[in-house]
Amino acid sequence: MRSHYCGQVTDALLDQDVTLCGWAHRRRDHGGVIFVDLRDREGLVQAVIDPDVPEAFSNAERVRNEYVLRVVGRVRRRPAGTENPNLPTGAVEVLVRDLEILNRSEPLPFQLDDDDTSEEVRLRYRYLDLRRPVMQERLRLRTRTISALRGFLDEHGFMDIETPMLTKATPEGARDYLVPSRTHPSSFFALPQSPQLFKQLLMMAGMDRYYQVARCFRDEDLRADRQPEFTQLDIETSFMDEQAITDLMEEMIRAMFASVLGVELPNPFPRMPYEAAMQRYGSDKPDLRIPLELTELSDVMADVEFNVFAAAAQDPKSRVAALRVPDGGKIPRREIDGYGEFVGRYGAKGLAYIKVNDSAAGRNGLQSPIVKFLPDEVLAKILSRTGAENGDLIFFGAGTTKVVNDALGALRVRVGTDLGLMNREWAPLWVVNFPMFEWDEQAGRWNALHHPFTAPRVDDPAEVRADPAGCLSRAYDMVLNGTEIGGGSVRIHRPDMQSTVFDLLGIGAEEAAAKFGFLLDALKFGCPPHGGLAFGLDRLVMLMAGAKSIREVMAFPKTQTAACLLTQAPAPVTEGQLRDLNIRLRRTP
């Protein structure tokens, strides 16, 4: 029905006939000549309809915004002074000799150029929201990104293999979405949280290099970078250690950024141990664009009379840390109070601070309610260790290590963003040497920091049993601008080690056989050393597009309550459907 997309009509087509299809973005009647801005997914071009083409002119008079049109005409240069330098098609226009209305449109529930339309309305009418050029560009970016990643993996010998969507419920850290089976009464499938076990089985089958653009499902509380269903680039490979895997994946991301965005990322990406990331940034996914770091002060505060600091400094499960903000002394008190409320969301009971007015004047040059509680030698050590200079502001955190890390880590990002301290556009990072386990105080048992199939850095199961707290894993996360975009590990490939890890996690032999018997059996039949990772494609494209939420780069996302406003899902089903599945609903009071 057409010869070109609207966005392809440039001066390269001067004096040529074109046939275009699209939507009427805007119609203007200027002194008897009608102008229609015709829009499709590739852009917008101006169509001109003169009265001396009666049938086309008559149809154009009936055109309203978002009518679907087909126009035939000749490309000509716009008159001098009427060019639009903001459009790729702005130097030309199409002189129309035939205009056909393919379909009409009722007035839209919101204007496509209204950036203040609520997200609820945009999701309710998502098919209209997706007509907006910004949304179409984000989906084009997503397409180019996935295409570049596929191309790299294809060139490096990876096989694109699909894994099941209906599988067995297994504990992987979040609740499963369950699917009742009609043919097996009282039994359920689960939608996959990831293809983790299947891709390991593919390595045992000798596929050697696998990838999949996989749809995954997790029934968990939502936030800006989470959805109940999401897409990941899932990768697994045999006979490669963590250095080789991360080197190859890093090369892939660099190549993709260069081809899609024209951005040259650093080579190599920096690497940072998990412990250093938590100590220096309070986060295992630090945003390295922000040149602020936490400073450890627990040893300095151990003997002060200020009990808030002293108690935390003497507790091995707590810490006292400082965050120096260069030139932060100009921050007004009301904003400091606002930061105090901000860290309260992370469990902090307050936010102590010191303004450094004159570091050479000792305590007399320091402004803070807490200065009077700290000896001169402690104040001197604080200034020395933080490197504080005149005009700086020092924030303090004291309490459990988790609360201090969460609070000061988030404050670091908030202050750095507010003060415009970001010193580069892209900051990739590998975080490595994660702990193998973390202790769950409430449950009184060990949990896997990543998942129970991650290999420890030691080969002897006895060493893992002897010191689970000090055991490090062969896991690695790729972080970009403070967001984890990919994570993975070298996997356990021996049944004795897998059984040991299950046992430490409180998964006994009987439970392991019931839930993972197929994996344990497969490990007995010549399983190769293997490892891999998965990239969150929604998060990755969100960062590349400069969007604030992954909902902005997904065609049909869910709301924060995991609902689809477009289709009104989830929704009740009929009694007959429930009866076929042998399900009876419990009535809520």
C-alpha positions as CSV (number, residue, x, y, z in Angstrom):
1,M,0.0,0.0,0.0
2,R,3.0,2.3,0.3
3,S,6.3,3.0,-1.3
4,H,8.1,4.6,1.6
5,Y,7.8,5.3,5.3
6,C,7.1,9.0,6.2
7,G,10.5,9.4,7.9
8,Q,12.3,8.3,4.7
9,V,11.0,11.2,2.6
10,T,14.1,13.5,2.3
11,D,15.6,15.6,-0.4
12,A,17.1,12.4,-1.8
13,L,13.6,11.8,-3.2
14,L,13.1,15.2,-4.8
15,D,10.7,15.1,-7.8
16,Q,9.8,11.5,-7.2
17,D,6.4,10.1,-6.7
18,V,5.7,8.4,-3.3
19,T,2.9,6.6,-1.7
20,L,2.6,7.0,2.1
21,C,0.4,5.5,4.8
22,G,0.1,6.8,8.4
23,W,-1.8,8.8,10.9
24,A,-2.8,12.5,10.7
25,H,-0.6,14.0,13.4
26,R,-1.9,17.5,12.7
27,R,-4.1,19.2,10.1
28,R,-3.8,22.9,9.3
29,D,-5.9,25.0,6.8
30,H,-3.9,28.0,5.6
31,G,-5.8,30.2,3.2
32,G,-7.4,27.4,1.2
33,V,-4.3,25.2,1.2
34,I,-4.5,22.2,3.6
35,F,-1.4,20.9,5.3
36,V,-1.4,17.5,7.0
37,D,1.5,16.3,9.0
38,L,1.5,12.5,8.3
39,R,3.1,10.3,10.9
40,D,4.2,6.7,11.0
41,R,6.8,4.8,13.1
42,E,9.7,6.2,11.2
43,G,8.8,9.9,11.4
44,L,6.7,12.7,10.2
45,V,6.4,14.4,6.8
46,Q,4.3,17.4,5.7
47,A,1.7,16.7,3.0
48,V,0.2,19.7,1.0
49,I,-3.2,19.5,-0.6
50,D,-4.2,22.2,-3.1
51,P,-7.8,23.1,-4.0
52,D,-7.0,22.3,-7.6
53,V,-7.1,18.6,-6.8
54,P,-10.8,18.6,-5.8
55,E,-11.3,15.0,-4.6
56,A,-8.1,14.9,-2.5
57,F,-8.9,18.4,-1.1
58,S,-12.5,17.3,-0.2
59,N,-11.1,14.3,1.6
60,A,-8.5,16.4,3.4
61,E,-11.2,18.8,4.7
62,R,-12.7,15.9,6.5
63,V,-9.4,14.7,8.1
64,R,-9.1,15.0,11.9
65,N,-6.2,14.1,14.2
66,E,-5.3,10.4,14.2
67,Y,-7.3,9.5,11.1
68,V,-5.5,6.8,9.1
69,L,-4.6,8.0,5.7
70,R,-3.0,6.9,2.4
71,V,-1.5,9.7,0.3
72,V,0.0,9.7,-3.2
73,G,2.1,12.7,-4.4
74,R,5.3,14.1,-5.5
75,V,8.2,15.2,-3.3
76,R,9.2,18.8,-3.7
77,R,11.4,21.3,-1.8
78,R,9.7,23.4,0.8
79,P,9.5,27.1,0.0
80,A,12.4,29.2,1.4
81,G,11.8,30.1,5.0
82,T,9.4,27.3,5.7
83,E,11.9,24.6,6.3
84,N,11.8,22.7,9.7
85,P,15.4,22.0,10.7
86,N,14.2,19.9,13.6
87,L,12.8,17.2,11.3
88,P,14.9,14.9,9.0
89,T,12.1,15.5,6.5
90,G,11.9,19.2,7.2
91,A,13.5,20.4,3.9
92,V,10.8,18.8,1.8
93,E,7.0,18.2,1.5
94,V,4.7,16.0,-0.5
95,L,2.4,17.7,-3.0
96,V,-0.6,15.4,-2.9
97,R,-2.7,14.3,-5.9
98,D,-4.6,11.6,-4.1
99,L,-5.7,11.3,-0.5
100,E,-7.7,8.3,0.9
101,I,-9.1,8.1,4.4
102,L,-8.6,4.5,5.4
103,N,-10.2,4.8,8.8
104,R,-11.5,7.5,11.1
105,S,-10.7,8.1,14.8
106,E,-12.7,9.4,17.7
107,P,-11.2,12.1,19.8
108,L,-8.4,10.6,21.9
109,P,-8.7,10.3,25.7
110,F,-5.4,12.2,25.9
111,Q,-3.1,14.2,23.6
112,L,-0.1,12.4,22.3
113,D,2.1,15.4,22.9
114,D,1.0,15.9,26.5
115,D,3.9,14.7,28.7
116,D,1.8,15.3,31.8
117,T,-0.7,12.5,31.1
118,S,-0.9,10.2,34.1
119,E,0.7,6.8,33.8
120,E,-2.7,5.1,34.7
121,V,-4.3,6.7,31.6
122,R,-1.3,5.8,29.4
123,L,-1.4,2.2,30.5
124,R,-5.1,2.0,30.1
125,Y,-4.7,3.1,26.5
126,R,-1.3,1.7,25.9
127,Y,-1.9,1.2,22.2
128,L,-2.3,5.0,21.9
129,D,0.6,5.7,24.2
130,L,2.8,3.6,21.9
131,R,2.0,5.9,19.0
132,R,4.1,8.6,20.7
133,P,7.5,9.1,19.0
134,V,9.4,8.7,22.2
135,M,7.8,5.4,23.0
136,Q,8.4,4.1,19.4
137,E,12.0,5.2,19.6
138,R,12.5,3.2,22.8
139,L,11.0,0.1,21.3
140,R,13.3,0.6,18.2
141,L,16.2,0.9,20.6
142,R,15.1,-2.3,22.3
143,T,15.0,-4.1,18.9
144,R,18.4,-2.8,17.9
145,T,19.9,-3.8,21.3
146,I,18.6,-7.4,21.2
147,S,19.6,-7.7,17.5
148,A,23.2,-6.6,18.3
149,L,23.4,-9.0,21.3
150,R,22.0,-11.9,19.2
151,G,24.5,-11.2,16.4
152,F,27.5,-11.2,18.8
153,L,26.5,-14.5,20.3
154,D,25.7,-16.1,16.9
155,E,29.2,-15.1,15.7
156,H,30.8,-16.7,18.8
157,G,29.2,-20.1,18.4
158,F,26.3,-19.8,20.8
159,M,23.1,-21.8,20.0
160,D,19.7,-20.2,20.5
161,I,17.7,-22.9,22.3
162,E,14.2,-22.5,23.9
163,T,13.5,-24.0,27.3
164,P,10.0,-24.8,28.8
165,M,7.6,-22.2,30.1
166,L,5.7,-24.8,32.0
167,T,8.0,-26.4,34.6
168,K,8.3,-27.5,38.2
169,A,8.2,-25.1,41.2
170,T,11.6,-24.7,42.7
171,P,12.8,-22.3,45.4
172,E,14.8,-19.5,43.7
173,G,14.3,-16.6,46.0
174,A,10.8,-15.3,44.9
175,R,7.3,-16.7,44.8
176,D,6.4,-18.8,41.7
177,Y,3.4,-18.1,39.4
178,L,1.6,-21.4,39.5
179,V,-0.5,-23.0,36.7
180,P,-2.9,-25.7,37.7
181,S,-2.8,-28.9,35.6
182,R,-6.1,-30.2,34.2
183,T,-4.7,-33.6,33.3
184,H,-2.9,-34.1,36.6
185,P,-5.5,-33.1,39.3
186,S,-4.1,-31.4,42.4
187,S,-0.7,-30.8,40.7
188,F,0.7,-27.5,39.4
189,F,3.2,-26.3,36.9
190,A,5.2,-23.1,37.6
191,L,6.2,-20.4,35.2
192,P,10.0,-20.1,35.2
193,Q,11.7,-17.5,37.3
194,S,14.7,-18.2,35.0
195,P,15.8,-21.1,32.8
196,Q,18.6,-21.8,35.3
197,L,18.3,-25.5,35.6
198,F,17.4,-26.2,32.0
199,K,20.4,-24.3,30.7
200,Q,22.7,-26.3,33.1
201,L,21.1,-29.5,31.7
202,L,21.9,-28.2,28.2
203,M,25.6,-28.0,29.2
204,M,25.4,-31.6,30.5
205,A,23.9,-32.5,27.1
206,G,27.0,-31.1,25.3
207,M,25.4,-28.0,23.7
208,D,28.5,-26.2,25.0
209,R,27.3,-22.6,24.3
210,Y,23.6,-21.6,24.7
211,Y,21.6,-18.4,24.8
212,Q,18.0,-17.5,24.8
213,V,16.0,-14.3,25.0
214,A,13.8,-15.7,27.8
215,R,10.6,-14.5,29.3
216,C,10.7,-15.0,33.1
217,F,8.1,-14.7,35.9
218,R,8.4,-13.7,39.5
219,D,5.5,-13.1,41.9
220,E,7.3,-10.4,44.0
221,D,6.7,-6.9,45.2
222,L,7.3,-4.4,42.3
223,R,9.4,-1.3,42.0
224,A,10.8,0.8,39.1
225,D,13.2,-1.9,37.8
226,R,10.9,-4.9,38.5
227,Q,7.9,-6.5,36.7
228,P,6.1,-9.8,37.3
229,E,7.1,-10.8,33.8
230,F,10.3,-9.6,32.3
231,T,12.9,-10.5,29.6
232,Q,16.4,-11.6,30.1
233,L,19.3,-12.6,27.9
234,D,20.2,-16.0,29.3
235,I,23.6,-17.4,28.6
236,E,25.5,-20.5,29.6
237,T,28.8,-22.0,28.4
238,S,31.0,-25.0,29.1
239,F,34.8,-25.2,29.7
240,M,35.2,-21.5,30.6
241,D,36.2,-20.1,33.9
242,E,34.8,-16.9,35.4
243,Q,37.6,-14.8,33.9
244,A,36.9,-16.1,30.4
245,I,33.2,-15.7,30.8
246,T,33.3,-12.2,32.1
247,D,35.8,-11.1,29.4
248,L,33.6,-12.4,26.6
249,M,30.4,-10.8,28.1
250,E,32.2,-7.6,28.6
251,E,33.3,-7.6,24.9
252,M,29.7,-8.3,24.0
253,I,28.3,-5.3,25.9
254,R,31.1,-3.0,24.6
255,A,30.3,-4.1,21.0
256,M,26.6,-3.6,21.5
257,F,27.0,-0.1,23.0
258,A,29.4,0.9,20.1
259,S,27.0,-0.3,17.4
260,V,23.7,0.8,18.9
261,L,24.6,4.0,20.7
262,G,28.0,4.9,19.2
263,V,29.4,4.8,22.8
264,E,32.9,3.5,23.6
265,L,32.8,1.9,27.0
266,P,36.1,1.4,29.0
267,N,38.3,-1.6,28.2
268,P,38.6,-3.4,30.5
269,F,35.7,-2.8,32.9
270,P,37.0,-2.2,36.5
271,R,36.6,-5.1,38.9
272,M,35.8,-4.7,42.6
273,P,35.4,-7.3,45.4
274,Y,32.0,-7.4,47.0
275,E,33.5,-6.5,50.4
276,A,35.2,-3.4,49.1
277,A,32.0,-2.3,47.3
278,M,30.0,-2.5,50.6
279,Q,32.8,-0.9,52.6
280,R,33.4,2.0,50.2
281,Y,29.9,2.6,48.7
282,G,27.4,0.8,51.0
283,S,26.1,-1.1,48.0
284,D,27.0,-4.2,45.9
285,K,26.0,-2.2,42.8
286,P,27.7,1.2,43.3
287,D,27.2,4.1,40.8
288,L,30.8,5.0,40.0
289,R,29.7,8.1,38.2
290,I,29.5,9.7,41.7
291,P,32.9,10.5,43.2
292,L,31.8,10.1,46.8
293,E,32.9,7.3,49.1
294,L,32.2,6.1,52.6
295,T,35.0,6.3,55.2
296,E,35.2,3.7,58.0
297,L,35.3,5.3,61.5
298,S,34.5,2.4,63.8
299,D,38.0,2.3,65.3
300,V,38.0,6.0,65.8
301,M,34.7,6.1,67.6
302,A,35.2,3.0,69.8
303,D,36.0,4.9,73.0
304,V,34.1,8.2,72.6
305,E,31.5,9.2,75.2
306,F,28.8,9.7,72.5
307,N,27.0,6.5,73.0
308,V,25.3,6.4,69.6
309,F,28.7,6.1,67.9
310,A,30.5,4.1,70.6
311,A,27.9,1.4,70.8
312,A,27.9,0.9,67.1
313,A,31.7,1.0,66.9
314,Q,32.0,-1.8,69.6
315,D,29.5,-4.1,68.0
316,P,31.0,-6.5,65.4
317,K,27.7,-6.5,63.5
318,S,27.6,-2.7,63.3
319,R,29.7,0.1,61.9
320,V,30.3,3.9,62.1
321,A,30.9,5.5,58.7
322,A,31.2,8.9,57.2
323,L,30.3,10.5,53.9
324,R,32.3,13.6,52.9
325,V,30.5,15.9,50.5
326,P,33.0,18.4,48.9
327,D,31.7,22.0,49.1
328,G,28.6,20.6,50.9
329,G,28.7,23.3,53.5
330,K,26.5,25.4,51.2
331,I,23.7,22.9,51.6
332,P,21.0,24.7,53.7
333,R,19.7,23.3,57.0
334,R,16.3,22.5,55.6
335,E,17.8,20.3,52.9
336,I,20.0,18.6,55.5
337,D,16.9,17.9,57.5
338,G,15.3,16.5,54.4
339,Y,18.2,14.1,54.0
340,G,17.7,13.0,57.6
341,E,14.1,12.1,56.7
342,F,15.4,10.3,53.5
343,V,17.8,8.0,55.4
344,G,15.0,7.2,57.8
345,R,13.4,5.2,55.0
346,Y,16.3,2.8,55.3
347,G,16.1,2.3,59.0
348,A,18.5,5.1,60.2
349,K,17.3,6.8,63.4
350,G,19.0,10.1,62.5
351,L,21.7,11.8,60.4
352,A,24.5,13.5,62.2
353,Y,26.7,15.9,60.3
354,I,29.6,18.3,60.7
355,K,30.1,21.4,58.6
356,V,33.8,22.2,58.1
357,N,34.1,26.0,58.2
358,D,37.8,26.3,59.1
359,S,39.7,23.0,59.5
360,A,42.7,24.8,60.9
361,A,40.7,26.2,63.8
362,G,40.1,22.9,65.4
363,R,36.6,22.4,67.0
364,N,36.0,26.1,66.8
365,G,36.0,25.8,63.0
366,L,33.4,23.0,63.0
367,Q,29.7,23.5,63.0
368,S,27.5,20.7,64.4
369,P,25.4,19.6,67.3
370,I,27.7,16.6,67.9
371,V,31.0,18.4,68.0
372,K,30.8,18.9,71.8
373,F,30.6,15.2,72.4
374,L,33.8,14.3,70.5
375,P,37.4,14.9,71.8
376,D,39.8,17.0,69.8
377,E,41.9,14.0,68.8
378,V,38.8,12.2,67.4
379,L,37.8,15.3,65.5
380,A,41.3,15.6,64.0
381,K,41.2,11.9,62.9
382,I,37.8,12.4,61.3
383,L,39.1,15.4,59.3
384,S,42.3,13.5,58.4
385,R,40.7,10.3,57.4
386,T,37.9,11.8,55.3
387,G,40.2,14.3,53.7
388,A,37.7,17.1,54.6
389,E,38.6,20.6,53.6
390,N,37.1,24.0,54.3
391,G,33.5,24.3,53.0
392,D,32.9,20.5,53.1
393,L,30.1,18.7,54.9
394,I,30.5,15.3,56.6
395,F,27.5,13.0,57.2
396,F,27.7,10.2,59.7
397,G,25.9,6.8,59.9
398,A,26.0,4.6,63.0
399,G,24.1,1.4,63.6
400,T,23.9,-2.1,62.2
401,T,26.1,-2.6,59.2
402,K,23.1,-3.2,57.0
403,V,21.3,0.0,58.1
404,V,24.4,2.1,57.7
405,N,25.2,0.7,54.3
406,D,21.7,1.0,53.0
407,A,21.2,4.6,54.4
408,L,24.6,6.1,53.5
409,G,24.7,4.2,50.2
410,A,21.4,5.7,49.2
411,L,22.3,9.1,50.6
412,R,25.5,9.0,48.5
413,V,23.5,8.7,45.3
414,R,20.9,11.2,46.4
415,V,23.4,13.9,47.3
416,G,25.6,13.2,44.2
417,T,22.5,13.6,42.0
418,D,21.2,16.7,43.7
419,L,24.6,18.4,43.5
420,G,25.3,17.4,40.0
421,L,28.5,15.5,40.9
422,M,28.2,12.8,38.2
423,N,31.5,13.0,36.3
424,R,30.8,10.7,33.3
425,E,27.9,9.3,31.4
426,W,28.6,5.6,31.7
427,A,30.3,3.7,34.5
428,P,30.4,-0.1,34.1
429,L,31.8,-2.4,36.8
430,W,32.2,-6.0,37.6
431,V,31.5,-6.9,41.3
432,V,33.2,-10.2,42.2
433,N,34.1,-12.4,45.2
434,F,30.7,-12.5,46.7
435,P,30.1,-14.4,49.9
436,M,28.7,-17.9,49.2
437,F,26.1,-17.7,52.0
438,E,24.4,-15.2,54.2
439,W,23.0,-16.0,57.7
440,D,19.2,-15.6,58.2
441,E,18.8,-14.5,61.8
442,Q,15.0,-15.1,61.8
443,A,15.1,-18.5,60.2
444,G,18.3,-19.5,62.0
445,R,19.9,-20.9,58.8
446,W,22.1,-20.1,55.9
447,N,20.8,-18.7,52.6
448,A,22.5,-18.7,49.2
449,L,23.5,-15.1,48.4
450,H,22.9,-15.8,44.7
451,H,21.3,-19.3,44.1
452,P,22.1,-22.8,45.4
453,F,23.8,-23.8,42.1
454,T,26.7,-21.3,42.4
455,A,30.1,-22.9,42.9
456,P,32.3,-21.9,45.8
457,R,35.9,-20.8,45.3
458,V,37.2,-23.9,47.0
459,D,37.0,-27.4,45.5
460,D,36.7,-29.5,48.7
461,P,33.2,-29.8,50.2
462,A,34.8,-30.2,53.7
463,E,36.2,-26.7,53.4
464,V,32.7,-25.3,52.7
465,R,31.3,-27.1,55.6
466,A,34.0,-26.0,57.9
467,D,33.6,-22.2,57.2
468,P,30.4,-21.3,55.5
469,A,30.6,-17.7,56.8
470,G,34.0,-17.2,55.2
471,C,33.3,-19.1,52.0
472,L,33.4,-17.0,48.8
473,S,31.6,-17.9,45.6
474,R,32.6,-17.8,42.0
475,A,29.8,-15.3,41.2
476,Y,30.0,-12.0,39.3
477,D,27.6,-9.2,38.7
478,M,27.8,-6.6,35.9
479,V,26.8,-3.1,37.2
480,L,26.1,-0.1,35.1
481,N,25.4,3.3,36.6
482,G,24.4,1.9,39.9
483,T,22.1,-0.8,38.4
484,E,22.8,-4.5,38.2
485,I,22.2,-5.4,34.6
486,G,23.6,-8.9,34.6
487,G,24.6,-11.5,37.1
488,G,25.9,-15.1,37.0
489,S,28.5,-17.6,38.2
490,V,30.4,-20.7,37.6
491,R,28.1,-23.5,38.5
492,I,28.6,-26.5,40.7
493,H,29.3,-29.5,38.4
494,R,30.0,-32.3,41.0
495,P,27.2,-34.1,42.9
496,D,29.1,-34.2,46.2
497,M,29.6,-30.4,46.2
498,Q,25.9,-29.8,45.2
499,S,24.7,-32.1,48.0
500,T,27.0,-30.3,50.5
501,V,25.5,-26.9,49.5
502,F,22.0,-28.2,49.7
503,D,22.6,-29.5,53.1
504,L,24.1,-26.2,54.4
505,L,21.0,-24.5,53.1
506,G,18.8,-26.8,55.1
507,I,17.7,-28.8,52.1
508,G,17.9,-32.4,53.2
509,A,18.6,-35.4,51.0
510,E,14.9,-36.3,50.7
511,E,13.8,-32.7,49.9
512,A,16.7,-32.3,47.4
513,A,15.7,-35.5,45.7
514,A,12.1,-34.4,45.4
515,K,12.8,-30.9,44.1
516,F,16.1,-31.4,42.3
517,G,16.4,-35.1,41.7
518,F,16.7,-34.7,37.9
519,L,19.6,-32.3,38.4
520,L,21.4,-34.5,40.9
521,D,21.0,-37.4,38.6
522,A,22.4,-35.5,35.6
523,L,25.5,-34.4,37.6
524,K,26.4,-38.1,37.9
525,F,26.8,-38.6,34.2
526,G,29.8,-36.6,33.1
527,C,28.8,-33.0,33.8
528,P,31.4,-30.5,32.3
529,P,32.6,-27.5,34.2
530,H,30.2,-24.7,33.1
531,G,29.0,-21.2,34.0
532,G,27.0,-18.3,32.6
533,L,24.9,-15.4,33.5
534,A,21.7,-13.5,32.6
535,F,21.3,-9.9,31.5
536,G,18.1,-8.1,32.4
537,L,17.2,-6.7,29.0
538,D,14.5,-4.4,30.4
539,R,16.9,-2.7,32.8
540,L,19.6,-2.5,30.2
541,V,17.4,-0.8,27.6
542,M,16.0,1.5,30.4
543,L,19.5,2.8,31.1
544,M,20.3,3.1,27.4
545,A,17.1,5.1,26.7
546,G,17.5,7.3,29.8
547,A,14.1,6.2,31.0
548,K,13.2,6.2,34.7
549,S,11.4,2.9,34.8
550,I,11.5,-0.4,32.9
551,R,7.8,0.2,32.2
552,E,8.9,2.9,29.7
553,V,10.7,0.4,27.5
554,M,8.2,-2.5,27.6
555,A,5.3,-2.6,25.2
556,F,2.7,-3.8,27.6
557,P,3.9,-3.6,31.2
558,K,2.0,-4.2,34.4
559,T,1.3,-1.7,37.2
560,Q,2.9,-1.6,40.6
561,T,0.2,-3.9,41.8
562,A,0.9,-6.4,39.0
563,A,-2.3,-5.6,37.1
564,C,-2.8,-4.9,33.4
565,L,-5.0,-1.8,33.0
566,L,-5.4,-2.4,29.3
567,T,-6.9,-5.9,29.5
568,Q,-8.1,-5.6,33.1
569,A,-6.1,-8.7,34.1
570,P,-6.0,-10.6,36.4
571,A,-9.7,-11.3,36.2
572,P,-12.2,-13.9,37.6
573,V,-12.8,-17.1,35.6
574,T,-15.9,-19.2,35.2
575,E,-17.1,-21.9,37.5
576,G,-16.7,-24.3,34.6
577,Q,-13.1,-23.5,34.1
578,L,-12.4,-24.0,37.8
579,R,-14.3,-27.3,37.8
580,D,-12.1,-28.6,34.9
581,L,-9.1,-27.8,37.0
582,N,-10.5,-29.4,40.2
583,I,-10.3,-26.0,42.0
584,R,-12.7,-24.6,44.5
585,L,-12.2,-21.0,45.6
586,R,-12.2,-20.2,49.3
587,R,-14.7,-17.4,49.9
588,T,-13.3,-14.3,51.5
589,P,-15.3,-12.7,54.3
